[in-house]
Amino acid sequence: MPSTHSSYYVTTPIYYVNDAPHLGHAYTTVAGDVLTRWHRQRGERVWYLTGTDEHGQKIQRTAEANGVTPRQWADRLVTDAWQPLWDHLGIANDDFIRTTQQRHTDRVQEFVQDLYDKGEIYKGGYEGPYCVDCEEYKLPGELIDGEGEYAGRKLCPIHKRPVEILKEENYFFRLSEYGDRLLAHYEANPGFIQPESARNEVVNFVRGGLQDLSISRSTFDWGVPVPWDHQHVIYVWVDALLNYATAAGYNENPEKFADTFPADVHLVGKDILRFHAVIWPAMLMAQGLPLPGRIAANGWLMVGGEKMSKSNLTGIRPQDLTSHFGVDAYRWYFLRAIAFGQDGSFSWEDFTARYTSELANGYGNLASRVAAMVGTYFGGTLPAATADGEAEAAVHAGLVRAVAEADRRIGDELDFQGGILAVFDFVKQVNGYLTEQEPWKVAKDESEQGRARLATVLYTAAESLRAVAVLLNPVMPGTSRKLWDSLGAEASLGALAEQRVQDAGRWGTLPAGSTVTKGAILFPRLEEKPAV
């Protein structure tokens, strides 16, 4: 569904600060960063939001267990763990919202008060199984039977821990009245929930009938107070989902809100899909606000492989990998190795193999060889191509295909793997072109014709790398900048970030006469695997 505003607005979930970030959090955040960088390089205005979810019973219990207040705990985690990791991974977010910020809490109270005044919220009682880790009441049919130490108890199907039976007087949102409107929206907008398996799950859930949603808690106090009844705090998920509106200026900055909201893409983990695809749109419908363009759920990220098969996902920090493989390779690997929206597994061995074959031996070696040959045969000055033939025409056509496919897959379809593979297929083609043309042999022919042929081959390879640097800049900004500098492109073409991805296939962009230098190796040989 196309947006009616002028900014391309992408969000990650706001992450729960009960612990430090792990590979799964970084996976979603890097995906959002690549997507928004891509759209920036299309020349679009972009707004990329991430942040932290800091209220709720789980945070309160975690803080108490660590002998600090919930606010102290959240401040420590955000300052020492979350924000530093996003800086480390090169995440170019435009905003970082915390649900404890007044710009958020005041607006949440206004939103909920408005629904109450409209009769969308009423007072009632509820008793049922509650998972503190999910911060969600569960339906009895969703629970699983415990085994071992939990034998005889009912467990949350996601966290595999016993649920608690809660009985409290709460305020309820009339969610049950929105089932038909939600189903009509899903049918009219088949791309609203992705992938299709996730869409089918949500549709079946809503068809089964919705219950009214408890939107307050009275058994703990770490949350945003219900404005008309301070004995209650607002349910953490209602509080959390509203970040997408409050960060965009809801009830505070009308001009920004009109320019930004609703989100074009909400990136979420599949475990929180229902909140985003059912509760959030119903809340927006109740308030008369537009619905997001797309809710894209990524799969589970699992850990496998030698010596790591028993590791918990949270036991591996992203920094354990970036210190070995580098930040750019880390950003590339997870989007390259796993089809976005599907479950995927990480192993050290798979990362090592792909790094070596595709990055070091494929892409990095190509960049190194071309710079070295321009240096050796033409004194570091890029020669002009004057002897193009069928082989060059095939490279030109391959680039046009790669640009179109990468732009469609990454920019439009969120198929990061498919887009990256399109670029690397082109890298393979250029490597094959050099192997066939054998410029090191052509260099032995010192005739005018031989020199022209050598110049054409090396220009073709260098111009191909210029395009690859542009296409991979959203994925690997550090190495793309190194390659851009190596090609002398900044002096003649300007900043890499200003190059448009959709124009990357325009052949002949890198001017002859550019100064090509052999810079640092883009992807150094890996050291021995450290202990993780």
C-alpha positions as CSV (number, residue, x, y, z in Angstrom):
1,M,0.0,0.0,0.0
2,P,1.7,3.3,-1.1
3,S,2.2,5.9,1.6
4,T,0.7,9.4,1.3
5,H,3.4,11.2,3.2
6,S,6.8,12.3,1.9
7,S,9.2,10.5,4.2
8,Y,10.0,6.8,3.9
9,Y,9.5,5.8,7.5
10,V,10.9,2.5,8.8
11,T,10.9,1.2,12.3
12,T,12.4,-1.7,14.3
13,P,10.7,-3.0,17.3
14,I,11.6,-1.0,20.4
15,Y,13.7,-3.5,22.3
16,Y,13.0,-4.7,25.9
17,V,15.9,-3.6,28.2
18,N,15.8,-6.6,30.5
19,D,19.2,-7.6,29.1
20,A,22.0,-6.6,26.6
21,P,21.3,-6.9,22.9
22,H,22.0,-10.2,21.1
23,L,22.4,-11.4,17.5
24,G,18.6,-11.4,16.9
25,H,18.2,-7.7,17.9
26,A,21.2,-6.8,15.7
27,Y,19.8,-8.8,12.8
28,T,16.5,-6.8,12.6
29,T,18.3,-3.5,13.2
30,V,20.9,-4.0,10.5
31,A,18.1,-5.0,8.1
32,G,16.3,-1.8,8.8
33,D,19.6,0.1,8.4
34,V,20.3,-1.4,5.0
35,L,16.7,-0.8,3.8
36,T,16.8,2.9,4.9
37,R,20.3,3.5,3.5
38,W,19.1,2.0,0.2
39,H,16.2,4.4,0.1
40,R,18.4,7.3,1.0
41,Q,20.6,6.4,-1.9
42,R,17.5,6.5,-4.1
43,G,17.4,10.1,-3.2
44,E,14.4,9.8,-0.9
45,R,13.7,11.4,2.4
46,V,14.0,8.8,5.1
47,W,13.1,8.5,8.7
48,Y,14.6,5.4,10.6
49,L,13.4,4.8,14.1
50,T,14.6,2.4,16.8
51,G,14.6,2.6,20.6
52,T,13.9,0.8,23.8
53,D,10.8,-0.4,25.6
54,E,11.4,0.3,29.3
55,H,8.2,-0.3,31.3
56,G,6.4,-3.4,32.5
57,Q,6.6,-6.1,35.1
58,K,9.6,-7.9,33.6
59,I,11.7,-4.8,33.8
60,Q,10.6,-4.1,37.3
61,R,11.5,-7.7,38.4
62,T,14.9,-7.6,36.6
63,A,15.8,-4.3,38.2
64,E,14.8,-5.5,41.7
65,A,16.9,-8.6,41.2
66,N,19.9,-6.4,40.4
67,G,19.3,-4.1,43.4
68,V,18.4,-0.9,41.4
69,T,15.3,1.0,40.4
70,P,13.7,0.2,37.0
71,R,14.8,3.6,35.7
72,Q,18.4,3.1,36.8
73,W,18.4,-0.3,35.2
74,A,17.1,1.1,31.9
75,D,19.5,4.0,31.9
76,R,22.4,1.7,32.4
77,L,21.4,-0.7,29.7
78,V,20.7,2.0,27.1
79,T,23.9,3.9,27.8
80,D,26.2,1.0,28.2
81,A,24.8,-1.6,25.8
82,W,22.2,-0.7,23.3
83,Q,23.3,2.7,21.9
84,P,27.0,1.7,21.8
85,L,26.2,-1.4,19.8
86,W,24.2,0.5,17.2
87,D,27.1,3.0,16.9
88,H,29.5,0.1,16.5
89,L,27.4,-1.6,13.8
90,G,27.1,1.7,11.8
91,I,23.3,2.0,12.3
92,A,22.3,5.4,10.9
93,N,19.0,5.8,12.8
94,D,17.3,9.2,12.7
95,D,15.8,8.8,16.2
96,F,16.1,6.6,19.3
97,I,13.0,6.7,21.4
98,R,12.8,5.5,25.0
99,T,9.3,4.8,26.4
100,T,10.4,6.5,29.7
101,Q,10.8,9.9,27.9
102,Q,8.2,12.5,28.6
103,R,7.7,13.2,24.8
104,H,6.3,9.6,24.8
105,T,4.5,9.1,28.1
106,D,2.5,12.3,27.8
107,R,1.3,11.4,24.3
108,V,0.5,7.8,25.4
109,Q,-1.8,9.2,28.1
110,E,-3.5,11.5,25.7
111,F,-4.1,8.7,23.2
112,V,-5.6,6.4,25.8
113,Q,-7.7,9.2,27.3
114,D,-9.1,9.9,23.9
115,L,-10.1,6.3,23.4
116,Y,-11.7,6.2,26.8
117,D,-13.6,9.4,26.1
118,K,-14.9,7.8,22.8
119,G,-16.2,4.7,24.7
120,E,-13.5,2.4,23.2
121,I,-12.2,1.5,26.7
122,Y,-14.3,0.2,29.6
123,K,-13.7,-1.2,33.1
124,G,-13.9,-5.0,33.7
125,G,-12.3,-7.9,35.4
126,Y,-10.1,-10.7,34.1
127,E,-8.6,-13.9,35.3
128,G,-6.3,-15.9,33.1
129,P,-2.8,-17.4,32.4
130,Y,-0.2,-14.6,32.0
131,C,3.4,-14.8,30.7
132,V,5.5,-12.1,32.2
133,D,8.2,-12.6,29.6
134,C,5.7,-11.9,26.8
135,E,3.8,-9.4,29.0
136,E,0.7,-11.0,27.6
137,Y,-2.4,-13.0,28.7
138,K,-2.4,-16.4,27.0
139,L,-5.4,-18.4,25.7
140,P,-5.6,-21.8,27.5
141,G,-5.3,-23.5,24.1
142,E,-2.0,-21.9,23.4
143,L,-0.2,-23.3,26.5
144,I,2.0,-26.4,26.5
145,D,2.5,-29.0,29.2
146,G,5.6,-28.7,31.2
147,E,8.1,-31.5,31.7
148,G,11.0,-32.1,34.1
149,E,11.1,-29.4,36.8
150,Y,8.0,-27.9,35.3
151,A,6.0,-31.2,35.2
152,G,2.3,-30.7,35.9
153,R,2.4,-27.0,35.0
154,K,1.3,-25.0,31.9
155,L,4.0,-23.2,30.0
156,C,4.2,-20.3,27.6
157,P,4.8,-21.8,24.1
158,I,7.4,-19.2,23.3
159,H,9.5,-18.9,26.5
160,K,8.8,-22.5,27.8
161,R,8.4,-21.1,31.3
162,P,5.3,-21.5,33.6
163,V,2.6,-18.9,33.2
164,E,1.1,-17.2,36.3
165,I,-2.7,-17.1,36.9
166,L,-3.5,-13.4,37.3
167,K,-6.8,-12.0,38.5
168,E,-7.3,-8.3,38.5
169,E,-9.7,-5.5,37.7
170,N,-8.5,-3.8,34.5
171,Y,-9.6,-1.5,31.7
172,F,-10.3,-3.1,28.4
173,F,-10.1,-2.0,24.8
174,R,-13.0,-3.2,22.6
175,L,-10.7,-5.2,20.3
176,S,-13.4,-7.7,19.6
177,E,-15.3,-5.2,17.5
178,Y,-12.4,-4.8,15.0
179,G,-12.2,-8.3,13.6
180,D,-14.2,-7.7,10.5
181,R,-12.5,-4.4,9.7
182,L,-9.1,-6.0,10.2
183,L,-9.9,-8.9,7.9
184,A,-11.2,-6.5,5.2
185,H,-8.0,-4.6,5.4
186,Y,-5.9,-7.7,5.1
187,E,-7.9,-8.8,2.0
188,A,-7.7,-5.4,0.4
189,N,-3.9,-5.1,1.1
190,P,-2.4,-8.5,0.6
191,G,1.1,-7.2,1.2
192,F,0.2,-5.6,4.5
193,I,1.7,-8.6,6.4
194,Q,4.8,-10.4,5.2
195,P,5.9,-13.1,4.6
196,E,2.7,-14.9,3.4
197,S,3.1,-17.6,6.0
198,A,2.9,-14.8,8.7
199,R,-0.1,-13.3,7.0
200,N,-1.9,-16.6,6.9
201,E,-1.3,-17.1,10.6
202,V,-2.7,-13.7,11.5
203,V,-5.7,-14.0,9.3
204,N,-6.6,-17.4,10.8
205,F,-6.1,-16.0,14.3
206,V,-8.5,-13.0,13.7
207,R,-11.0,-15.3,11.9
208,G,-11.1,-17.4,15.1
209,G,-12.6,-14.4,16.9
210,L,-10.9,-11.6,19.0
211,Q,-11.3,-11.0,22.7
212,D,-11.3,-7.5,24.2
213,L,-7.8,-6.5,25.2
214,S,-6.9,-5.7,28.8
215,I,-5.0,-2.4,28.5
216,S,-4.1,-1.7,32.1
217,R,-2.4,-3.4,35.1
218,S,-3.0,-2.7,38.8
219,T,-0.7,-5.3,40.3
220,F,2.5,-3.3,39.7
221,D,3.3,0.3,39.2
222,W,6.3,0.5,36.7
223,G,4.5,2.0,33.7
224,V,2.6,5.0,32.4
225,P,-0.3,5.8,34.8
226,V,-3.8,5.5,33.4
227,P,-4.7,9.3,33.3
228,W,-8.2,8.9,34.8
229,D,-7.3,6.2,37.4
230,H,-3.8,6.3,38.9
231,Q,-4.3,2.9,40.5
232,H,-3.6,1.5,37.1
233,V,-0.7,1.7,34.7
234,I,-1.2,1.3,30.9
235,Y,-0.5,-2.2,29.5
236,V,3.1,-2.2,28.3
237,W,2.2,-3.3,24.8
238,V,-0.2,-0.4,24.3
239,D,2.5,1.9,25.6
240,A,5.2,0.3,23.4
241,L,3.3,0.3,20.1
242,L,2.5,3.9,20.4
243,N,6.2,4.8,20.1
244,Y,5.7,4.6,16.3
245,A,3.3,7.6,16.6
246,T,4.9,9.5,19.5
247,A,8.3,9.6,17.8
248,A,6.7,10.8,14.6
249,G,5.2,13.8,16.4
250,Y,1.8,12.6,17.4
251,N,-0.2,15.4,19.2
252,E,3.0,17.4,19.4
253,N,4.4,18.3,16.0
254,P,1.6,18.2,13.4
255,E,3.8,19.1,10.5
256,K,6.3,16.2,11.2
257,F,3.5,13.8,11.9
258,A,1.8,14.5,8.6
259,D,5.1,14.2,6.8
260,T,6.2,10.9,8.5
261,F,3.2,8.9,9.9
262,P,2.3,6.1,9.3
263,A,5.3,3.9,8.9
264,D,6.0,2.4,5.5
265,V,7.6,-0.6,7.0
266,H,7.4,-2.0,10.6
267,L,10.2,-4.6,10.9
268,V,9.3,-7.1,13.7
269,G,10.3,-10.5,15.0
270,K,7.6,-13.1,14.3
271,D,7.1,-13.6,18.0
272,I,5.6,-10.1,18.2
273,L,3.7,-10.2,14.9
274,R,0.2,-10.3,16.4
275,F,0.7,-7.2,18.5
276,H,1.7,-5.3,15.4
277,A,-0.7,-6.9,12.9
278,V,-3.8,-7.1,15.1
279,I,-3.7,-4.8,18.2
280,W,-1.8,-1.9,16.6
281,P,-4.0,-1.5,13.5
282,A,-7.1,-1.8,15.6
283,M,-5.8,1.0,17.9
284,L,-5.2,3.2,14.9
285,M,-8.6,2.4,13.5
286,A,-10.2,3.3,16.8
287,Q,-8.4,6.7,16.7
288,G,-9.1,7.3,13.0
289,L,-5.5,7.3,12.1
290,P,-4.0,5.7,8.9
291,L,-2.5,2.2,9.0
292,P,1.1,1.3,8.3
293,G,2.1,0.2,4.8
294,R,3.7,-3.1,5.6
295,I,4.5,-5.3,8.7
296,A,7.4,-7.5,7.8
297,A,8.2,-10.3,10.2
298,N,11.7,-11.9,10.2
299,G,12.1,-15.5,11.4
300,W,14.0,-17.0,14.3
301,L,17.7,-16.6,14.2
302,M,19.2,-19.8,15.6
303,V,22.8,-20.8,16.5
304,G,24.3,-24.0,15.3
305,G,27.6,-25.5,14.3
306,E,30.6,-26.9,16.1
307,K,31.0,-26.0,19.7
308,M,28.1,-23.6,19.4
309,S,25.1,-25.8,19.0
310,K,24.3,-25.7,22.7
311,S,24.9,-22.0,23.1
312,N,22.0,-19.8,23.9
313,L,21.5,-17.1,21.2
314,T,22.0,-14.4,23.9
315,G,25.3,-16.0,24.8
316,I,26.9,-14.7,21.7
317,R,27.4,-10.9,21.4
318,P,27.6,-9.3,18.0
319,Q,31.0,-7.9,19.1
320,D,32.3,-11.5,19.4
321,L,31.8,-11.7,15.6
322,T,32.7,-8.2,14.5
323,S,36.0,-8.4,16.3
324,H,36.9,-11.4,14.2
325,F,35.1,-10.8,10.8
326,G,34.8,-7.0,10.9
327,V,31.6,-4.9,11.1
328,D,30.9,-4.8,7.3
329,A,31.2,-8.5,6.9
330,Y,28.9,-9.0,9.9
331,R,26.3,-6.6,8.3
332,W,26.6,-8.6,5.1
333,Y,26.6,-12.1,6.4
334,F,23.2,-12.4,8.1
335,L,21.3,-10.7,5.3
336,R,23.2,-12.8,2.7
337,A,23.0,-16.1,4.5
338,I,19.3,-16.0,5.6
339,A,16.3,-15.3,3.5
340,F,14.5,-12.4,5.3
341,G,11.2,-13.7,6.8
342,Q,12.4,-17.3,7.1
343,D,14.1,-19.0,10.1
344,G,17.8,-19.3,9.7
345,S,20.8,-20.6,11.6
346,F,24.2,-19.1,12.2
347,S,27.4,-21.1,12.5
348,W,30.9,-19.9,12.7
349,E,32.0,-22.3,10.0
350,D,29.4,-21.1,7.5
351,F,30.4,-17.4,8.2
352,T,34.0,-18.3,7.7
353,A,33.4,-20.2,4.5
354,R,31.3,-17.4,3.0
355,Y,33.7,-14.7,4.1
356,T,36.6,-16.5,2.5
357,S,35.0,-17.4,-0.8
358,E,32.7,-14.5,-1.5
359,L,34.2,-11.5,0.2
360,A,37.9,-12.2,0.4
361,N,38.5,-14.3,-2.7
362,G,35.7,-12.9,-4.8
363,Y,35.0,-9.3,-4.2
364,G,38.1,-8.2,-2.3
365,N,40.5,-10.0,-4.6
366,L,38.8,-8.4,-7.7
367,A,39.3,-4.9,-6.2
368,S,42.9,-5.6,-5.3
369,R,43.8,-7.1,-8.7
370,V,42.3,-4.2,-10.7
371,A,44.0,-1.5,-8.6
372,A,47.3,-3.3,-8.8
373,M,47.1,-3.7,-12.6
374,V,46.1,-0.1,-13.2
375,G,49.1,0.8,-11.1
376,T,51.5,-1.5,-12.9
377,Y,50.5,-0.9,-16.5
378,F,49.2,2.7,-16.4
379,G,51.0,4.3,-13.5
380,G,47.8,4.5,-11.4
381,T,45.9,6.6,-13.9
382,L,42.7,5.0,-15.2
383,P,42.9,4.6,-19.0
384,A,40.0,5.2,-21.4
385,A,38.2,2.3,-23.1
386,T,38.6,2.6,-26.8
387,A,38.3,-1.0,-27.9
388,D,34.9,-2.3,-26.6
389,G,33.6,-5.5,-28.0
390,E,31.2,-8.3,-27.3
391,A,32.9,-9.2,-24.0
392,E,32.4,-5.6,-22.7
393,A,28.8,-5.5,-23.9
394,A,28.1,-8.6,-21.9
395,V,29.5,-6.9,-18.8
396,H,27.5,-3.7,-19.4
397,A,24.3,-5.8,-19.8
398,G,25.2,-7.8,-16.6
399,L,25.5,-4.6,-14.7
400,V,22.1,-3.2,-15.9
401,R,20.5,-6.5,-14.8
402,A,22.2,-6.4,-11.4
403,V,21.2,-2.9,-10.6
404,A,17.5,-3.5,-11.6
405,E,17.3,-6.7,-9.6
406,A,19.1,-5.4,-6.5
407,D,17.0,-2.2,-6.5
408,R,13.7,-4.2,-6.8
409,R,14.6,-6.9,-4.3
410,I,16.1,-4.7,-1.6
411,G,14.3,-1.5,-2.1
412,D,10.8,-2.8,-2.8
413,E,10.6,-6.4,-1.7
414,L,12.8,-6.5,1.4
415,D,14.5,-9.5,-0.2
416,F,18.0,-8.6,1.1
417,Q,19.4,-12.0,0.2
418,G,18.2,-11.8,-3.4
419,G,19.5,-8.3,-3.8
420,I,22.9,-9.0,-2.4
421,L,23.2,-12.2,-4.5
422,A,22.4,-10.1,-7.7
423,V,25.3,-7.8,-6.9
424,F,27.7,-10.7,-6.2
425,D,26.6,-12.5,-9.3
426,F,27.8,-9.5,-11.2
427,V,31.1,-9.5,-9.2
428,K,31.5,-13.2,-10.3
429,Q,30.8,-12.1,-13.9
430,V,33.6,-9.4,-13.8
431,N,36.0,-11.9,-12.2
432,G,35.2,-14.3,-15.0
433,Y,35.6,-11.5,-17.6
434,L,39.2,-10.8,-16.3
435,T,40.0,-14.5,-16.3
436,E,38.9,-14.8,-19.9
437,Q,40.6,-11.5,-21.1
438,E,43.9,-12.2,-19.3
439,P,45.0,-8.6,-19.2
440,W,48.4,-9.8,-17.8
441,K,49.0,-11.5,-21.1
442,V,47.5,-8.7,-23.2
443,A,50.0,-6.4,-21.4
444,K,52.9,-8.1,-23.2
445,D,51.5,-6.8,-26.6
446,E,53.0,-3.3,-26.7
447,S,51.4,-2.4,-30.0
448,E,48.9,0.4,-30.2
449,Q,46.1,-2.2,-30.6
450,G,47.4,-4.2,-27.6
451,R,47.6,-1.1,-25.4
452,A,44.0,-0.1,-26.4
453,R,42.8,-3.6,-25.6
454,L,44.5,-3.6,-22.2
455,A,43.1,-0.2,-21.4
456,T,39.6,-1.3,-22.3
457,V,39.8,-4.4,-20.1
458,L,41.0,-2.5,-17.0
459,Y,38.6,0.4,-17.5
460,T,35.7,-2.1,-17.8
461,A,36.8,-3.8,-14.5
462,A,37.3,-0.5,-12.7
463,E,34.0,1.0,-13.9
464,S,32.3,-2.2,-12.8
465,L,33.8,-1.8,-9.3
466,R,32.5,1.8,-9.2
467,A,29.0,0.5,-9.6
468,V,29.5,-2.3,-7.1
469,A,30.8,0.3,-4.5
470,V,27.5,2.2,-4.9
471,L,25.3,-0.9,-4.8
472,L,27.0,-2.3,-1.7
473,N,27.2,1.0,0.2
474,P,24.0,0.4,2.1
475,V,25.2,-3.0,3.1
476,M,28.9,-2.5,3.7
477,P,29.5,1.3,4.0
478,G,33.0,1.0,5.4
479,T,34.5,-1.2,2.7
480,S,32.5,0.6,-0.1
481,R,34.1,3.9,1.0
482,K,37.5,2.3,0.9
483,L,36.9,1.0,-2.6
484,W,35.4,4.4,-3.7
485,D,38.6,6.1,-2.5
486,S,40.8,3.5,-4.2
487,L,39.1,4.2,-7.5
488,G,39.7,8.0,-7.1
489,A,35.9,8.4,-7.5
490,E,35.4,11.1,-4.8
491,A,37.5,13.7,-6.7
492,S,35.5,13.2,-10.0
493,L,32.0,12.0,-8.9
494,G,31.6,13.4,-5.3
495,A,30.6,11.6,-2.1
496,L,29.6,8.0,-2.3
497,A,26.4,8.6,-0.3
498,E,25.2,11.0,-3.0
499,Q,25.4,8.4,-5.8
500,R,22.0,7.0,-6.7
501,V,21.6,3.2,-6.7
502,Q,19.1,3.3,-9.5
503,D,21.7,5.1,-11.7
504,A,24.6,2.8,-10.8
505,G,24.3,1.0,-14.1
506,R,24.9,4.1,-16.2
507,W,28.0,3.0,-18.0
508,G,31.0,5.3,-18.3
509,T,30.4,7.2,-15.1
510,L,33.9,6.9,-13.7
511,P,36.0,9.2,-15.9
512,A,39.2,8.1,-17.5
513,G,42.1,9.9,-15.9
514,S,40.9,9.1,-12.3
515,T,43.8,8.2,-10.0
516,V,43.5,4.6,-8.9
517,T,45.5,3.5,-5.8
518,K,45.9,0.2,-4.2
519,G,44.4,0.8,-0.7
520,A,44.1,-1.5,2.3
521,I,42.8,-5.0,1.6
522,L,39.0,-4.9,1.9
523,F,38.7,-8.3,3.5
524,P,41.9,-9.4,5.2
525,R,42.6,-13.1,5.7
526,L,40.9,-14.4,8.9
527,E,43.0,-15.2,12.0
528,E,42.4,-18.4,13.9
529,K,38.9,-18.7,15.3
530,P,38.8,-17.4,18.9
531,A,37.1,-19.1,21.8
532,V,33.5,-17.9,22.1
